[in-house]
């Protein structure tokens, strides 16, 4: 169960690293990255403007029985995530069907409090003073690709 919790945290941290100012484009764009990490199928949809990530939706599907996790343990893990992700701008949902779980996490960076996201270890700050201004699209893509996800 801890391994699953760590995997989820690694995915979210890998998906989001923060930087300072930038951006110049005026059109909101969308990109999707997909792949499989340790038997978990992941799809991450990013809405961005210039170098600024506005919203990110990550869907992961896995067979938890293959990892030696029982349904009860999975339900306990889901409850931990629900508490961890009970943050303004974050929506977490998990659907357990048989031995499979589908987790959907949506982060709206325009409404979320970066301090709360950082405290929950959903994001990390790159600024020396610790103040996070926005989520960098360029750095997010680098992190997604470093985990093995590819652009669709």
trRosetta pair geometry for C-beta under 8 A, 3 or more apart (Angstrom, degrees):
i j d omega theta_ij theta_ji phi_ij phi_ji
1 4 5.7 -50 -153 32 34 112
1 5 6.5 35 149 -18 64 104
1 69 6.2 121 -76 -128 65 112
1 73 4.7 -126 -76 -179 116 109
1 74 7.8 -147 -113 -74 92 37
1 76 6.5 -11 -145 83 146 114
1 77 5.2 -155 -158 -68 94 111
2 5 5.4 -52 -148 37 36 114
2 6 6.2 37 152 -19 67 104
3 6 5.8 -54 -148 38 30 111
3 7 6.3 35 151 -23 63 105
3 67 7.1 -159 93 179 126 125
4 7 5.6 -50 -147 32 32 114
4 8 6.5 32 154 -17 63 104
4 64 7.1 15 -102 -129 145 105
4 67 6.7 111 -73 123 103 157
4 69 6.2 32 -41 -78 140 157
4 74 7.6 -82 145 -112 175 70
4 77 5.5 -12 96 -139 130 160
5 8 5.9 -55 -152 36 30 110
5 9 6.4 27 152 -16 64 108
5 77 5.9 -143 -66 -142 89 104
5 80 6.5 -29 -108 100 125 144
5 81 7.7 -158 -121 -64 83 90
6 9 5.7 -57 -146 39 33 110
6 10 6.1 36 155 -22 67 106
7 10 5.7 -54 -147 35 29 112
7 11 6.5 30 154 -21 63 104
7 37 7.6 165 -165 116 106 114
7 38 6.5 -108 -129 64 133 144
7 40 6.9 134 157 -9 135 153
8 11 5.8 -54 -150 32 31 111
8 12 6.5 23 156 -12 65 106
8 60 7.6 -157 -111 46 83 160
8 81 6.8 -57 139 -99 163 124
8 103 7.3 -39 -120 106 120 170
9 12 5.9 -58 -148 40 32 107
9 13 6.0 27 156 -15 68 109
9 121 6.1 7 -154 119 116 119
10 13 5.9 -57 -141 42 28 107
10 14 5.8 28 159 -19 66 110
10 147 7.9 144 141 -116 97 127
11 14 5.8 -56 -143 39 25 109
11 15 6.2 25 156 -22 62 111
11 37 6.9 168 -92 62 106 152
11 40 7.8 -84 -71 104 145 144
11 42 6.5 -154 -147 -116 134 148
11 58 7.0 148 141 175 116 151
11 60 6.9 29 155 -69 172 145
11 147 7.1 105 -120 -160 63 163
12 15 5.6 -57 -146 35 29 113
12 16 6.5 -20 168 20 64 109
12 58 7.2 -156 -95 37 73 162
12 105 7.0 -47 -96 105 114 163
12 122 5.3 -66 152 -147 132 66
12 123 8.0 -89 149 -61 94 52
13 16 6.8 -87 -144 55 25 77
13 17 7.7 52 174 -71 64 78
13 121 6.7 -34 -76 163 113 83
13 122 7.5 -158 -75 -173 63 23
13 123 7.4 154 -120 -115 60 25
13 124 6.3 49 -150 -21 97 109
13 143 8.0 -122 127 -175 55 141
14 143 4.6 177 178 166 60 104
14 144 6.8 121 136 -84 94 40
14 146 6.8 -138 -159 76 110 100
14 147 4.6 78 156 -53 153 132
15 44 5.8 -158 -130 -131 127 153
15 56 6.6 144 152 168 123 150
15 58 6.3 -60 -105 -76 171 141
15 140 6.2 18 169 -157 54 91
15 143 6.2 -172 -94 107 13 121
15 144 5.8 48 -116 -79 65 89
15 147 7.9 -39 -62 7 67 149
16 53 7.4 -121 -121 63 93 161
16 56 6.9 -155 -74 28 112 165
16 107 7.6 -24 -70 69 153 160
16 122 6.9 13 61 145 143 73
16 123 4.7 -70 122 -106 123 88
16 124 7.7 146 107 19 80 69
16 135 5.6 -48 -152 -141 99 125
16 140 5.8 -2 -105 -110 46 100
16 143 7.3 -104 1 71 14 156
17 123 7.3 155 -109 -159 25 80
17 124 5.9 -20 -126 59 72 97
17 126 6.4 65 166 -47 92 120
17 135 7.8 118 74 -151 29 78
17 136 6.6 -33 91 48 74 106
17 139 4.5 -98 76 143 105 124
17 140 6.6 -172 33 -76 71 54
17 142 7.9 -48 37 68 130 104
17 143 5.5 144 -7 -47 112 143
18 114 7.3 83 -106 -151 161 126
18 123 5.6 59 -31 170 114 122
18 124 6.7 -163 19 85 92 49
18 125 5.4 -32 66 -117 126 47
18 126 5.4 -164 88 7 66 94
18 127 7.5 -49 115 -13 107 90
18 132 4.7 -4 152 -143 161 110
18 133 7.5 151 176 45 112 59
18 134 6.9 168 -149 95 95 32
18 135 5.4 -71 -101 -106 79 53
18 136 6.3 133 -148 -1 31 88
18 139 7.5 -162 -67 77 6 146
19 22 7.2 19 106 -3 117 128
19 51 7.7 -50 69 148 126 125
19 126 5.1 -18 -96 59 55 142
19 127 7.8 121 -157 -55 32 80
19 133 7.9 -46 107 53 43 100
19 134 7.6 -27 69 76 63 75
19 136 3.8 35 23 -46 112 135
19 138 7.9 -19 17 59 149 100
19 139 5.6 141 -25 -13 119 144
20 126 7.4 -105 -28 88 72 105
20 127 6.0 107 -74 -89 89 103
20 133 5.7 53 -145 29 46 135
21 133 6.0 -41 -67 115 63 160
21 134 7.7 80 -107 23 40 115
22 50 6.5 -173 125 141 84 120
22 51 4.1 -12 108 51 129 139
22 52 7.2 176 78 -49 86 82
22 134 8.0 -128 42 66 85 129
22 136 7.2 54 37 -118 140 93
23 49 6.3 42 -151 115 128 80
23 50 2.9 111 -143 97 76 149
23 51 4.9 -126 -69 35 70 78
23 52 4.8 -9 -75 -15 140 105
23 134 7.9 -16 -27 86 132 162
24 50 5.3 125 27 -117 42 129
25 29 7.6 -13 128 -11 150 114
25 49 6.1 -156 85 -178 94 60
25 50 4.2 173 31 -75 86 69
26 49 7.4 10 -142 -163 20 105
27 49 7.3 -180 85 -128 27 79
28 47 5.9 9 179 -178 109 97
28 48 7.2 160 -153 81 65 26
28 49 5.2 -42 -97 -77 66 92
28 54 6.7 -30 -134 10 113 152
29 47 7.4 168 85 -151 37 52
29 48 5.8 -26 63 66 84 78
29 49 7.4 144 16 -89 74 42
30 45 6.4 -2 -170 -175 103 95
30 46 6.9 161 -150 83 54 49
30 47 5.3 -21 -96 -98 82 69
30 48 7.8 146 -91 19 34 70
31 45 7.5 170 86 -151 39 52
31 46 5.3 -12 59 58 85 99
31 48 7.3 -16 14 18 103 115
31 141 7.6 1 99 -97 151 112
31 151 6.3 -44 -177 -136 111 102
31 152 7.9 155 180 40 65 84
32 43 6.4 -10 -170 -171 105 93
32 44 7.0 155 -156 80 55 46
32 45 5.0 -18 -101 -100 82 74
32 46 7.7 178 -84 17 34 71
32 151 7.3 109 79 -157 53 57
32 152 4.2 -20 89 28 104 128
33 43 7.4 162 85 -154 48 45
33 44 4.8 -10 59 59 95 99
33 46 7.4 28 0 -7 101 110
33 141 7.5 168 -61 -130 140 68
33 144 4.6 48 122 161 170 143
33 145 7.5 -109 -139 -64 138 64
33 149 4.1 66 156 145 111 122
33 150 6.5 168 -153 81 78 18
33 151 5.7 -44 -98 -90 75 47
33 152 6.8 -160 -98 -15 21 85
34 41 7.7 -3 -169 -176 93 83
34 42 6.7 171 -149 92 50 59
34 43 4.8 -6 -103 -105 90 75
34 44 7.6 -174 -75 21 45 65
34 149 6.2 162 79 -155 12 91
34 150 6.6 -35 63 61 65 70
34 152 5.3 60 3 -66 112 107
35 41 7.8 -169 106 -147 30 53
35 42 5.8 -10 65 59 69 96
35 147 7.4 158 76 109 144 87
35 148 5.0 171 162 119 153 84
35 149 3.9 -142 9 -107 126 54
35 150 5.8 109 -68 9 108 74
36 39 6.9 8 178 -113 105 10
36 40 6.6 159 -157 76 64 40
36 41 5.2 -30 -99 -96 85 59
36 42 7.0 157 -99 14 31 79
36 148 7.6 -61 67 120 46 127
37 40 5.4 -25 68 60 74 96
37 42 6.1 7 12 -4 104 130
37 147 6.0 -26 -89 164 140 103
37 148 5.9 146 -86 57 90 127
37 149 7.7 -43 -43 -55 111 84
39 62 5.9 83 121 -140 87 103
39 63 6.9 -79 162 44 118 86
39 66 6.0 -141 178 104 155 139
39 67 7.1 -178 76 -62 144 97
40 60 5.2 5 173 -171 113 111
40 61 7.1 156 -162 73 65 38
40 62 4.1 -37 -107 -73 79 121
41 60 6.8 156 81 -154 51 55
41 61 4.6 -12 58 57 105 94
41 62 7.0 175 19 -70 68 63
42 58 6.7 -15 -164 -167 96 96
42 59 7.3 156 -153 83 47 51
42 60 4.9 -11 -100 -102 77 86
42 149 6.3 -76 91 -93 116 118
43 58 7.2 163 85 -151 49 49
43 59 4.8 -5 57 56 98 98
43 60 7.8 -174 24 -74 61 45
44 56 6.4 -6 -172 -171 96 100
44 57 7.2 164 -153 85 48 48
44 58 4.6 -7 -105 -103 83 83
44 59 7.9 -169 -75 24 42 61
44 144 6.1 -133 61 -121 147 132
44 149 6.5 14 22 -169 117 163
45 56 7.1 161 83 -154 53 50
45 57 4.5 -3 55 57 102 98
45 58 7.8 -165 24 -72 63 40
46 53 5.8 -66 -162 -132 107 105
46 55 7.6 163 -154 88 43 53
46 56 5.2 -7 -106 -107 72 85
46 137 6.8 133 153 -132 138 90
46 140 6.5 139 -116 121 151 142
46 141 7.8 -113 32 -71 165 81
47 53 7.4 101 76 -164 51 63
47 54 4.8 -58 106 64 97 105
47 55 4.4 17 44 52 116 92
47 56 7.5 -146 25 -69 70 44
48 51 7.5 -36 178 -169 123 12
48 52 6.2 160 -160 84 81 46
48 53 4.9 -45 -98 -103 98 50
48 54 6.0 175 -103 3 34 83
48 137 4.2 73 -149 -94 156 133
49 52 5.2 -18 66 65 81 102
49 54 5.9 59 -3 -42 98 118
50 137 7.3 170 109 13 44 134
51 134 8.0 109 107 105 82 127
51 136 5.5 -19 164 -146 101 72
51 137 5.0 -145 -157 32 43 97
51 138 5.5 -27 -136 -9 102 101
52 109 7.9 -158 171 100 85 138
52 134 4.7 -39 -130 165 96 146
52 135 7.0 93 -161 63 54 63
52 136 7.6 -46 -96 -107 38 36
52 137 6.6 -10 37 -25 13 102
53 56 5.9 6 174 -48 128 107
53 109 5.7 87 103 7 84 154
53 134 7.3 158 40 165 67 91
53 135 3.9 -50 48 94 113 114
53 136 7.1 16 -9 77 100 12
53 137 5.1 148 -59 -78 79 72
53 140 5.6 64 -57 -20 141 158
54 108 7.5 -15 153 -154 68 63
54 109 5.9 -150 -163 53 24 102
54 110 5.6 9 -159 -39 81 109
55 106 6.9 -2 -175 -173 102 90
55 107 6.8 173 -152 88 55 54
55 108 5.1 -12 -108 -111 96 61
55 109 6.5 -151 -78 13 40 81
55 110 7.2 -39 -59 2 85 100
56 106 7.3 173 89 -149 47 48
56 107 5.1 1 55 53 91 98
56 109 7.4 51 0 -28 93 108
56 135 7.7 -83 -23 117 127 161
56 140 7.5 -137 -91 -161 141 148
57 104 7.0 -9 -171 -168 93 90
57 105 7.3 166 -152 86 47 49
57 106 4.7 -8 -105 -104 82 83
57 107 8.0 -171 -76 23 41 60
58 103 7.9 -3 111 110 88 93
58 104 7.4 164 86 -151 49 44
58 105 4.9 -7 58 58 96 96
58 106 7.9 -176 23 -76 61 41
59 102 6.7 -6 -170 -173 95 92
59 103 7.1 166 -151 85 46 53
59 104 5.1 -7 -103 -102 81 77
60 102 7.4 170 86 -151 45 47
60 103 4.9 -4 56 55 92 100
61 100 6.5 7 -172 -176 88 111
61 101 7.3 -178 -143 89 48 48
61 102 4.9 -8 -100 -103 85 78
61 103 7.8 -170 -73 22 41 66
62 66 7.6 -117 172 48 88 115
62 67 7.4 23 153 -19 126 126
62 100 6.9 175 92 -146 32 70
62 101 6.1 -9 60 55 77 87
63 66 4.4 66 99 -3 106 114
63 67 7.6 155 100 -7 63 84
63 99 5.3 32 -158 123 84 103
63 100 5.3 -42 -96 -91 62 76
64 67 5.5 -58 -159 40 48 109
64 69 4.2 -68 170 73 100 116
64 71 7.7 125 82 -90 130 47
64 73 7.8 -169 160 84 132 99
64 74 4.8 79 127 -86 173 130
64 99 6.2 -147 52 178 72 71
64 100 7.3 152 4 -117 80 23
64 101 5.6 43 -30 -3 118 114
65 68 7.6 54 -176 -73 37 16
65 69 6.9 -107 -84 61 28 64
65 70 7.8 49 -104 -106 72 34
65 99 3.7 -39 -7 -155 124 128
66 99 7.6 105 -18 150 74 126
69 73 4.9 -126 -167 88 84 127
69 74 5.5 101 138 -61 118 88
69 77 7.7 -13 -168 -11 141 142
70 73 4.6 98 54 7 78 102
70 74 6.9 -139 97 -6 42 87
71 74 5.5 -54 -148 36 33 114
71 75 6.3 36 153 -21 66 104
71 96 6.6 117 -149 170 92 142
71 99 7.5 -99 -73 -107 93 54
72 75 5.7 -53 -148 35 31 112
72 76 6.5 33 151 -19 63 103
73 76 5.6 -53 -152 34 34 113
73 77 6.5 36 150 -20 65 104
74 77 5.6 -52 -150 35 34 113
74 78 6.4 38 150 -22 65 103
74 96 6.1 127 119 -110 130 136
74 101 5.9 -158 -173 -58 132 139
75 78 5.5 -48 -148 33 34 115
75 79 6.6 37 151 -20 63 101
75 96 6.8 -65 -78 -14 81 162
76 79 5.7 -52 -153 33 33 112
76 80 6.7 36 148 -20 64 102
77 80 5.6 -52 -154 32 36 113
77 81 6.5 35 150 -17 66 104
78 81 5.6 -54 -150 37 34 112
78 82 6.4 39 151 -24 66 103
78 94 4.4 -129 -131 64 118 155
78 96 7.2 -99 -45 -40 152 118
78 101 7.5 -149 -72 -146 117 137
78 103 7.9 -156 -113 -99 91 105
79 82 5.5 -48 -147 31 33 115
79 83 6.7 31 154 -15 63 103
80 83 6.0 -58 -155 37 32 108
80 84 6.1 29 150 -18 67 111
81 84 5.4 -57 -141 41 33 112
81 85 5.7 8 167 1 71 115
81 92 5.7 -145 143 163 103 151
81 94 6.9 90 73 -34 139 134
81 103 7.5 -47 145 -139 168 131
82 85 6.4 -66 -134 51 21 94
82 86 6.5 44 155 -53 59 97
82 92 6.1 -159 -102 89 53 122
82 94 7.8 -101 -58 11 96 113
83 86 5.8 -37 -152 -3 30 119
84 120 5.6 125 179 -157 81 110
85 90 4.8 -129 -174 136 87 132
85 91 7.9 28 149 140 120 4
85 92 3.9 75 96 -19 153 139
85 105 6.8 -111 -133 -129 154 107
85 120 7.0 117 -89 177 45 152
85 122 7.4 96 -107 -80 82 132
86 90 7.7 -140 -105 79 4 113
87 90 4.3 45 66 22 94 125
87 112 6.5 46 132 -142 109 99
87 113 7.1 -123 -178 44 104 91
87 116 4.8 160 -145 139 119 126
87 117 6.5 137 147 -76 159 62
87 120 6.1 -103 -48 -18 143 153
87 122 7.6 -127 34 -5 157 149
88 111 6.3 -111 151 140 94 94
88 112 6.0 162 102 -120 71 50
88 113 5.9 61 62 -6 112 97
88 116 7.0 84 37 58 84 160
89 107 6.3 42 140 -162 91 63
89 108 4.5 -125 -156 66 82 83
89 109 7.0 95 176 -86 136 19
89 110 7.6 180 -129 63 121 49
89 111 4.2 176 -92 91 100 84
89 112 2.7 -139 89 -70 154 75
89 113 7.0 168 13 1 130 55
89 117 7.8 -52 83 -62 125 113
90 105 7.1 -18 -166 -167 91 89
90 106 7.3 157 -155 83 43 55
90 107 5.3 -7 -105 -106 76 75
90 108 7.8 -146 -66 24 35 71
90 112 6.2 69 -40 -107 80 122
90 117 7.4 148 -54 -98 125 91
90 122 7.1 -110 -100 -105 143 170
91 104 7.7 -19 114 117 93 93
91 105 7.2 159 84 -154 55 42
91 106 4.4 -1 55 54 104 101
91 107 7.9 -161 25 -70 66 37
91 108 7.9 46 -4 -10 100 99
92 103 7.3 -17 -165 -169 86 94
92 104 7.4 160 -152 87 41 56
92 105 5.1 -2 -105 -107 78 80
92 106 8.0 -160 -68 26 40 62
93 103 7.3 161 87 -154 50 49
93 104 4.8 -5 59 57 96 99
93 105 7.9 -173 26 -73 60 43
94 101 5.9 -9 -170 -171 103 107
94 102 7.1 160 -153 82 52 48
94 103 4.8 -13 -102 -103 86 76
94 104 7.7 -173 -76 22 41 65
95 101 7.0 155 79 -156 46 56
95 102 4.8 -8 57 57 98 98
96 100 7.3 165 -152 89 52 46
96 101 5.0 -21 -99 -101 74 82
97 100 5.5 -16 68 66 80 94
97 101 7.9 157 23 -90 62 35
97 102 7.6 12 12 0 105 102
107 112 6.0 -11 -171 -39 86 154
107 117 7.4 76 -151 -117 130 129
107 122 7.0 159 -99 161 144 137
108 111 4.7 18 109 32 116 102
108 112 5.9 150 80 -27 61 94
109 112 5.6 -52 -119 36 35 113
109 114 7.9 40 -153 -79 85 89
109 134 6.9 86 152 -152 133 71
109 135 5.2 -104 -116 6 159 121
112 116 7.0 -128 179 67 84 110
112 117 5.6 57 153 -50 127 122
113 116 4.2 67 82 10 106 110
113 117 6.8 176 89 -11 54 84
114 117 5.4 -53 -143 39 38 114
114 118 6.1 39 156 -20 69 105
114 123 6.9 -63 -152 70 79 143
114 125 7.7 90 161 -85 116 105
114 132 3.9 -147 166 76 145 122
115 118 5.8 -56 -148 37 28 110
115 119 6.3 30 152 -21 63 107
115 132 7.7 -177 -60 30 51 110
116 119 5.6 -52 -143 36 32 113
116 120 6.4 22 158 -10 64 108
117 120 6.0 -63 -149 44 28 104
117 122 4.5 -83 -166 65 79 115
117 123 4.6 28 136 18 114 110
117 132 7.9 -89 68 72 115 160
118 121 7.4 32 -179 -79 35 31
118 122 7.5 -86 -67 49 22 73
118 123 5.6 -57 -81 76 63 86
118 124 6.9 98 -129 -115 86 28
118 125 5.7 4 -114 -32 136 104
118 132 6.5 172 -52 -16 128 142
121 124 7.7 14 -149 -70 60 79
123 132 7.0 86 119 -138 133 163
123 135 6.8 -102 -125 -98 140 106
125 130 5.5 77 105 -151 159 49
125 131 7.5 134 -153 67 140 13
125 132 4.7 -114 -110 -70 101 101
126 132 8.0 87 27 -111 66 84
126 139 7.8 -111 -35 -131 154 171
127 130 6.2 -103 86 -4 94 8
127 131 5.4 -57 93 61 151 60
127 132 6.4 -169 12 -84 121 46
127 133 7.2 98 -52 -9 143 92
135 140 6.3 48 159 -56 103 126
136 139 3.9 57 90 19 122 109
136 140 6.2 177 93 -16 61 84
137 140 5.6 -57 -146 35 29 114
137 141 6.4 30 157 -20 65 104
138 141 6.0 -56 -153 33 27 109
138 142 6.6 28 150 -18 62 106
139 142 5.5 -50 -149 35 37 115
139 143 6.3 35 153 -18 67 105
140 143 5.8 -59 -151 38 30 109
140 144 6.3 30 152 -19 66 106
141 144 5.7 -53 -144 36 32 111
141 145 6.2 28 158 -15 66 108
141 151 8.0 9 -148 -71 108 108
142 145 6.0 -61 -148 41 27 108
142 146 6.2 29 153 -23 64 109
143 146 5.6 -52 -144 33 31 113
143 147 6.8 27 156 -16 62 103
144 147 6.1 -63 -158 35 32 106
144 149 4.4 -60 170 64 89 127
145 148 7.8 98 -175 -36 34 7
145 149 6.4 -93 -86 68 34 72
145 150 7.2 67 -118 -97 77 48
